[in-house]
Amino acid sequence: MSHEIRSPLSGVVSMAEVLSTTKLDREQRELLNVMLSSGDMVLQIINDILDLSK
């Protein structure tokens, strides 16, 4: 179950990190930062839930 949740989300976060290396305007950069921080928070929550279920 954990890989089924984590792997797709990790892919999205990784692609957002790749996008962060490109030239973006200020608004795009702000939106990307929200996307990255939100993705990281969701990954952390998933990891915490999986740790608690052990």
PDB file of N, CA, C and O in Angstrom, chain B, residues numbered from 101:
ATOM      1  N   MET B 101       0.821  -1.204   0.000  1.00  0.00           N
ATOM      2  CA  MET B 101       0.000   0.000   0.000  1.00  0.00           C
ATOM      3  C   MET B 101       0.859   1.259   0.000  1.00  0.00           C
ATOM      4  O   MET B 101       0.543   2.225  -0.694  1.00  0.00           O
ATOM      5  N   SER B 102       1.936   1.255   0.769  1.00  0.00           N
ATOM      6  CA  SER B 102       2.741   2.472   0.891  1.00  0.00           C
ATOM      7  C   SER B 102       3.334   2.905  -0.445  1.00  0.00           C
ATOM      8  O   SER B 102       3.342   4.095  -0.759  1.00  0.00           O
ATOM      9  N   HIS B 103       3.836   1.943  -1.242  1.00  0.00           N
ATOM     10  CA  HIS B 103       4.417   2.303  -2.535  1.00  0.00           C
ATOM     11  C   HIS B 103       3.357   2.842  -3.486  1.00  0.00           C
ATOM     12  O   HIS B 103       3.642   3.698  -4.322  1.00  0.00           O
ATOM     13  N   GLU B 104       2.135   2.338  -3.354  1.00  0.00           N
ATOM     14  CA  GLU B 104       1.060   2.777  -4.233  1.00  0.00           C
ATOM     15  C   GLU B 104       0.702   4.237  -3.990  1.00  0.00           C
ATOM     16  O   GLU B 104       0.198   4.908  -4.891  1.00  0.00           O
ATOM     17  N   ILE B 105       0.953   4.728  -2.799  1.00  0.00           N
ATOM     18  CA  ILE B 105       0.666   6.123  -2.468  1.00  0.00           C
ATOM     19  C   ILE B 105       1.904   6.988  -2.663  1.00  0.00           C
ATOM     20  O   ILE B 105       1.848   8.044  -3.294  1.00  0.00           O
ATOM     21  N   ARG B 106       3.020   6.526  -2.112  1.00  0.00           N
ATOM     22  CA  ARG B 106       4.235   7.336  -2.116  1.00  0.00           C
ATOM     23  C   ARG B 106       4.850   7.518  -3.494  1.00  0.00           C
ATOM     24  O   ARG B 106       5.280   8.621  -3.834  1.00  0.00           O
ATOM     25  N   SER B 107       4.900   6.473  -4.284  1.00  0.00           N
ATOM     26  CA  SER B 107       5.598   6.549  -5.581  1.00  0.00           C
ATOM     27  C   SER B 107       5.014   7.605  -6.520  1.00  0.00           C
ATOM     28  O   SER B 107       5.774   8.410  -7.058  1.00  0.00           O
ATOM     29  N   PRO B 108       3.698   7.637  -6.740  1.00  0.00           N
ATOM     30  CA  PRO B 108       3.161   8.685  -7.619  1.00  0.00           C
ATOM     31  C   PRO B 108       3.389  10.092  -7.061  1.00  0.00           C
ATOM     32  O   PRO B 108       3.708  11.015  -7.811  1.00  0.00           O
ATOM     33  N   LEU B 109       3.226  10.251  -5.760  1.00  0.00           N
ATOM     34  CA  LEU B 109       3.429  11.567  -5.162  1.00  0.00           C
ATOM     35  C   LEU B 109       4.893  11.978  -5.246  1.00  0.00           C
ATOM     36  O   LEU B 109       5.196  13.143  -5.503  1.00  0.00           O
ATOM     37  N   SER B 110       5.791  11.044  -5.034  1.00  0.00           N
ATOM     38  CA  SER B 110       7.222  11.335  -5.168  1.00  0.00           C
ATOM     39  C   SER B 110       7.550  11.754  -6.597  1.00  0.00           C
ATOM     40  O   SER B 110       8.382  12.635  -6.816  1.00  0.00           O
ATOM     41  N   GLY B 111       6.897  11.126  -7.563  1.00  0.00           N
ATOM     42  CA  GLY B 111       7.092  11.506  -8.958  1.00  0.00           C
ATOM     43  C   GLY B 111       6.650  12.932  -9.231  1.00  0.00           C
ATOM     44  O   GLY B 111       7.333  13.673  -9.939  1.00  0.00           O
ATOM     45  N   VAL B 112       5.522  13.316  -8.678  1.00  0.00           N
ATOM     46  CA  VAL B 112       5.019  14.683  -8.858  1.00  0.00           C
ATOM     47  C   VAL B 112       5.973  15.686  -8.213  1.00  0.00           C
ATOM     48  O   VAL B 112       6.304  16.706  -8.817  1.00  0.00           O
ATOM     49  N   VAL B 113       6.415  15.399  -6.988  1.00  0.00           N
ATOM     50  CA  VAL B 113       7.337  16.301  -6.289  1.00  0.00           C
ATOM     51  C   VAL B 113       8.661  16.389  -7.051  1.00  0.00           C
ATOM     52  O   VAL B 113       9.230  17.473  -7.182  1.00  0.00           O
ATOM     53  N   SER B 114       9.143  15.269  -7.547  1.00  0.00           N
ATOM     54  CA  SER B 114      10.404  15.266  -8.303  1.00  0.00           C
ATOM     55  C   SER B 114      10.289  16.093  -9.581  1.00  0.00           C
ATOM     56  O   SER B 114      11.210  16.835  -9.922  1.00  0.00           O
ATOM     57  N   MET B 115       9.181  15.974 -10.279  1.00  0.00           N
ATOM     58  CA  MET B 115       8.998  16.773 -11.491  1.00  0.00           C
ATOM     59  C   MET B 115       8.874  18.259 -11.164  1.00  0.00           C
ATOM     60  O   MET B 115       9.326  19.103 -11.938  1.00  0.00           O
ATOM     61  N   ALA B 116       8.271  18.580 -10.031  1.00  0.00           N
ATOM     62  CA  ALA B 116       8.199  19.978  -9.601  1.00  0.00           C
ATOM     63  C   ALA B 116       9.597  20.503  -9.295  1.00  0.00           C
ATOM     64  O   ALA B 116       9.903  21.661  -9.581  1.00  0.00           O
ATOM     65  N   GLU B 117      10.446  19.658  -8.716  1.00  0.00           N
ATOM     66  CA  GLU B 117      11.828  20.064  -8.447  1.00  0.00           C
ATOM     67  C   GLU B 117      12.585  20.314  -9.747  1.00  0.00           C
ATOM     68  O   GLU B 117      13.381  21.250  -9.833  1.00  0.00           O
ATOM     69  N   VAL B 118      12.341  19.484 -10.757  1.00  0.00           N
ATOM     70  CA  VAL B 118      12.953  19.710 -12.070  1.00  0.00           C
ATOM     71  C   VAL B 118      12.455  21.035 -12.640  1.00  0.00           C
ATOM     72  O   VAL B 118      13.240  21.814 -13.180  1.00  0.00           O
ATOM     73  N   LEU B 119      11.172  21.287 -12.525  1.00  0.00           N
ATOM     74  CA  LEU B 119      10.589  22.535 -13.009  1.00  0.00           C
ATOM     75  C   LEU B 119      11.213  23.741 -12.317  1.00  0.00           C
ATOM     76  O   LEU B 119      11.334  24.807 -12.920  1.00  0.00           O
ATOM     77  N   SER B 120      11.609  23.581 -11.060  1.00  0.00           N
ATOM     78  CA  SER B 120      12.192  24.703 -10.315  1.00  0.00           C
ATOM     79  C   SER B 120      13.543  25.138 -10.876  1.00  0.00           C
ATOM     80  O   SER B 120      14.024  26.223 -10.550  1.00  0.00           O
ATOM     81  N   THR B 121      14.158  24.312 -11.709  1.00  0.00           N
ATOM     82  CA  THR B 121      15.446  24.675 -12.309  1.00  0.00           C
ATOM     83  C   THR B 121      15.277  25.466 -13.603  1.00  0.00           C
ATOM     84  O   THR B 121      16.264  25.881 -14.211  1.00  0.00           O
ATOM     85  N   THR B 122      14.037  25.677 -14.025  1.00  0.00           N
ATOM     86  CA  THR B 122      13.779  26.412 -15.259  1.00  0.00           C
ATOM     87  C   THR B 122      13.502  27.876 -14.952  1.00  0.00           C
ATOM     88  O   THR B 122      13.318  28.264 -13.798  1.00  0.00           O
ATOM     89  N   LYS B 123      13.477  28.675 -16.006  1.00  0.00           N
ATOM     90  CA  LYS B 123      13.202  30.097 -15.845  1.00  0.00           C
ATOM     91  C   LYS B 123      11.696  30.303 -15.663  1.00  0.00           C
ATOM     92  O   LYS B 123      10.899  29.965 -16.539  1.00  0.00           O
ATOM     93  N   LEU B 124      11.327  30.860 -14.521  1.00  0.00           N
ATOM     94  CA  LEU B 124       9.922  31.120 -14.207  1.00  0.00           C
ATOM     95  C   LEU B 124       9.766  32.566 -13.780  1.00  0.00           C
ATOM     96  O   LEU B 124      10.690  33.163 -13.227  1.00  0.00           O
ATOM     97  N   ASP B 125       8.595  33.128 -14.040  1.00  0.00           N
ATOM     98  CA  ASP B 125       8.359  34.476 -13.528  1.00  0.00           C
ATOM     99  C   ASP B 125       8.006  34.389 -12.040  1.00  0.00           C
ATOM    100  O   ASP B 125       7.897  33.296 -11.485  1.00  0.00           O
ATOM    101  N   ARG B 126       7.834  35.521 -11.415  1.00  0.00           N
ATOM    102  CA  ARG B 126       7.635  35.578  -9.967  1.00  0.00           C
ATOM    103  C   ARG B 126       6.407  34.794  -9.516  1.00  0.00           C
ATOM    104  O   ARG B 126       6.471  34.027  -8.555  1.00  0.00           O
ATOM    105  N   GLU B 127       5.293  34.988 -10.210  1.00  0.00           N
ATOM    106  CA  GLU B 127       4.058  34.293  -9.837  1.00  0.00           C
ATOM    107  C   GLU B 127       4.197  32.777 -10.022  1.00  0.00           C
ATOM    108  O   GLU B 127       3.761  31.999  -9.174  1.00  0.00           O
ATOM    109  N   GLN B 128       4.798  32.376 -11.123  1.00  0.00           N
ATOM    110  CA  GLN B 128       5.008  30.946 -11.356  1.00  0.00           C
ATOM    111  C   GLN B 128       5.898  30.339 -10.276  1.00  0.00           C
ATOM    112  O   GLN B 128       5.640  29.232  -9.805  1.00  0.00           O
ATOM    113  N   ARG B 129       6.948  31.066  -9.884  1.00  0.00           N
ATOM    114  CA  ARG B 129       7.865  30.584  -8.843  1.00  0.00           C
ATOM    115  C   ARG B 129       7.126  30.437  -7.512  1.00  0.00           C
ATOM    116  O   ARG B 129       7.329  29.456  -6.796  1.00  0.00           O
ATOM    117  N   GLU B 130       6.268  31.407  -7.176  1.00  0.00           N
ATOM    118  CA  GLU B 130       5.497  31.328  -5.931  1.00  0.00           C
ATOM    119  C   GLU B 130       4.555  30.120  -5.943  1.00  0.00           C
ATOM    120  O   GLU B 130       4.449  29.397  -4.952  1.00  0.00           O
ATOM    121  N   LEU B 131       3.883  29.912  -7.059  1.00  0.00           N
ATOM    122  CA  LEU B 131       2.974  28.769  -7.171  1.00  0.00           C
ATOM    123  C   LEU B 131       3.735  27.446  -7.096  1.00  0.00           C
ATOM    124  O   LEU B 131       3.266  26.487  -6.484  1.00  0.00           O
ATOM    125  N   LEU B 132       4.896  27.402  -7.714  1.00  0.00           N
ATOM    126  CA  LEU B 132       5.717  26.195  -7.655  1.00  0.00           C
ATOM    127  C   LEU B 132       6.178  25.923  -6.225  1.00  0.00           C
ATOM    128  O   LEU B 132       6.207  24.771  -5.790  1.00  0.00           O
ATOM    129  N   ASN B 133       6.536  26.971  -5.498  1.00  0.00           N
ATOM    130  CA  ASN B 133       6.942  26.790  -4.097  1.00  0.00           C
ATOM    131  C   ASN B 133       5.801  26.238  -3.252  1.00  0.00           C
ATOM    132  O   ASN B 133       6.024  25.408  -2.371  1.00  0.00           O
ATOM    133  N   VAL B 134       4.586  26.694  -3.514  1.00  0.00           N
ATOM    134  CA  VAL B 134       3.417  26.151  -2.811  1.00  0.00           C
ATOM    135  C   VAL B 134       3.249  24.673  -3.159  1.00  0.00           C
ATOM    136  O   VAL B 134       2.984  23.848  -2.285  1.00  0.00           O
ATOM    137  N   MET B 135       3.403  24.352  -4.425  1.00  0.00           N
ATOM    138  CA  MET B 135       3.286  22.965  -4.874  1.00  0.00           C
ATOM    139  C   MET B 135       4.331  22.082  -4.200  1.00  0.00           C
ATOM    140  O   MET B 135       4.010  20.988  -3.735  1.00  0.00           O
ATOM    141  N   LEU B 136       5.568  22.544  -4.143  1.00  0.00           N
ATOM    142  CA  LEU B 136       6.638  21.762  -3.520  1.00  0.00           C
ATOM    143  C   LEU B 136       6.411  21.577  -2.024  1.00  0.00           C
ATOM    144  O   LEU B 136       6.555  20.470  -1.503  1.00  0.00           O
ATOM    145  N   SER B 137       6.060  22.647  -1.342  1.00  0.00           N
ATOM    146  CA  SER B 137       5.868  22.518   0.107  1.00  0.00           C
ATOM    147  C   SER B 137       4.639  21.664   0.426  1.00  0.00           C
ATOM    148  O   SER B 137       4.654  20.899   1.390  1.00  0.00           O
ATOM    149  N   SER B 138       3.592  21.786  -0.364  1.00  0.00           N
ATOM    150  CA  SER B 138       2.401  20.958  -0.151  1.00  0.00           C
ATOM    151  C   SER B 138       2.710  19.485  -0.395  1.00  0.00           C
ATOM    152  O   SER B 138       2.292  18.623   0.378  1.00  0.00           O
ATOM    153  N   GLY B 139       3.428  19.203  -1.452  1.00  0.00           N
ATOM    154  CA  GLY B 139       3.811  17.824  -1.741  1.00  0.00           C
ATOM    155  C   GLY B 139       4.670  17.230  -0.642  1.00  0.00           C
ATOM    156  O   GLY B 139       4.479  16.080  -0.246  1.00  0.00           O
ATOM    157  N   ASP B 140       5.621  18.022  -0.148  1.00  0.00           N
ATOM    158  CA  ASP B 140       6.476  17.546   0.945  1.00  0.00           C
ATOM    159  C   ASP B 140       5.665  17.274   2.206  1.00  0.00           C
ATOM    160  O   ASP B 140       5.910  16.293   2.908  1.00  0.00           O
ATOM    161  N   MET B 141       4.694  18.149   2.493  1.00  0.00           N
ATOM    162  CA  MET B 141       3.861  17.944   3.683  1.00  0.00           C
ATOM    163  C   MET B 141       3.020  16.675   3.562  1.00  0.00           C
ATOM    164  O   MET B 141       2.896  15.914   4.522  1.00  0.00           O
ATOM    165  N   VAL B 142       2.448  16.451   2.389  1.00  0.00           N
ATOM    166  CA  VAL B 142       1.638  15.244   2.191  1.00  0.00           C
ATOM    167  C   VAL B 142       2.511  13.994   2.311  1.00  0.00           C
ATOM    168  O   VAL B 142       2.095  13.007   2.918  1.00  0.00           O
ATOM    169  N   LEU B 143       3.708  14.026   1.742  1.00  0.00           N
ATOM    170  CA  LEU B 143       4.618  12.886   1.878  1.00  0.00           C
ATOM    171  C   LEU B 143       4.957  12.623   3.338  1.00  0.00           C
ATOM    172  O   LEU B 143       5.005  11.472   3.770  1.00  0.00           O
ATOM    173  N   GLN B 144       5.190  13.683   4.095  1.00  0.00           N
ATOM    174  CA  GLN B 144       5.506  13.517   5.517  1.00  0.00           C
ATOM    175  C   GLN B 144       4.320  12.920   6.277  1.00  0.00           C
ATOM    176  O   GLN B 144       4.499  12.048   7.127  1.00  0.00           O
ATOM    177  N   ILE B 145       3.123  13.388   5.970  1.00  0.00           N
ATOM    178  CA  ILE B 145       1.922  12.845   6.620  1.00  0.00           C
ATOM    179  C   ILE B 145       1.766  11.363   6.287  1.00  0.00           C
ATOM    180  O   ILE B 145       1.476  10.554   7.168  1.00  0.00           O
ATOM    181  N   ILE B 146       1.955  11.010   5.023  1.00  0.00           N
ATOM    182  CA  ILE B 146       1.859   9.598   4.625  1.00  0.00           C
ATOM    183  C   ILE B 146       2.892   8.769   5.373  1.00  0.00           C
ATOM    184  O   ILE B 146       2.575   7.696   5.887  1.00  0.00           O
ATOM    185  N   ASN B 147       4.124   9.259   5.436  1.00  0.00           N
ATOM    186  CA  ASN B 147       5.173   8.532   6.157  1.00  0.00           C
ATOM    187  C   ASN B 147       4.822   8.365   7.628  1.00  0.00           C
ATOM    188  O   ASN B 147       5.028   7.293   8.198  1.00  0.00           O
ATOM    189  N   ASP B 148       4.294   9.417   8.246  1.00  0.00           N
ATOM    190  CA  ASP B 148       3.911   9.341   9.659  1.00  0.00           C
ATOM    191  C   ASP B 148       2.793   8.318   9.874  1.00  0.00           C
ATOM    192  O   ASP B 148       2.842   7.529  10.817  1.00  0.00           O
ATOM    193  N   ILE B 149       1.800   8.334   9.006  1.00  0.00           N
ATOM    194  CA  ILE B 149       0.691   7.376   9.120  1.00  0.00           C
ATOM    195  C   ILE B 149       1.203   5.949   8.962  1.00  0.00           C
ATOM    196  O   ILE B 149       0.814   5.057   9.715  1.00  0.00           O
ATOM    197  N   LEU B 150       2.070   5.741   7.990  1.00  0.00           N
ATOM    198  CA  LEU B 150       2.616   4.399   7.774  1.00  0.00           C
ATOM    199  C   LEU B 150       3.473   3.952   8.951  1.00  0.00           C
ATOM    200  O   LEU B 150       3.464   2.775   9.312  1.00  0.00           O
ATOM    201  N   ASP B 151       4.213   4.879   9.550  1.00  0.00           N
ATOM    202  CA  ASP B 151       5.011   4.542  10.738  1.00  0.00           C
ATOM    203  C   ASP B 151       4.114   4.155  11.907  1.00  0.00           C
ATOM    204  O   ASP B 151       4.415   3.211  12.638  1.00  0.00           O
ATOM    205  N   LEU B 152       3.015   4.880  12.085  1.00  0.00           N
ATOM    206  CA  LEU B 152       2.094   4.584  13.185  1.00  0.00           C
ATOM    207  C   LEU B 152       1.395   3.238  12.999  1.00  0.00           C
ATOM    208  O   LEU B 152       1.040   2.575  13.972  1.00  0.00           O
ATOM    209  N   SER B 153       1.205   2.848  11.753  1.00  0.00           N
ATOM    210  CA  SER B 153       0.487   1.601  11.495  1.00  0.00           C
ATOM    211  C   SER B 153       1.360   0.357  11.681  1.00  0.00           C
ATOM    212  O   SER B 153       0.858  -0.766  11.626  1.00  0.00           O
ATOM    213  N   LYS B 154       2.647   0.551  11.900  1.00  0.00           N
ATOM    214  CA  LYS B 154       3.556  -0.599  12.091  1.00  0.00           C
ATOM    215  C   LYS B 154       3.395  -1.214  13.450  1.00  0.00           C
ATOM    216  O   LYS B 154       4.078  -2.185  13.774  1.00  0.00           O
TER     217      LYS B 154
END
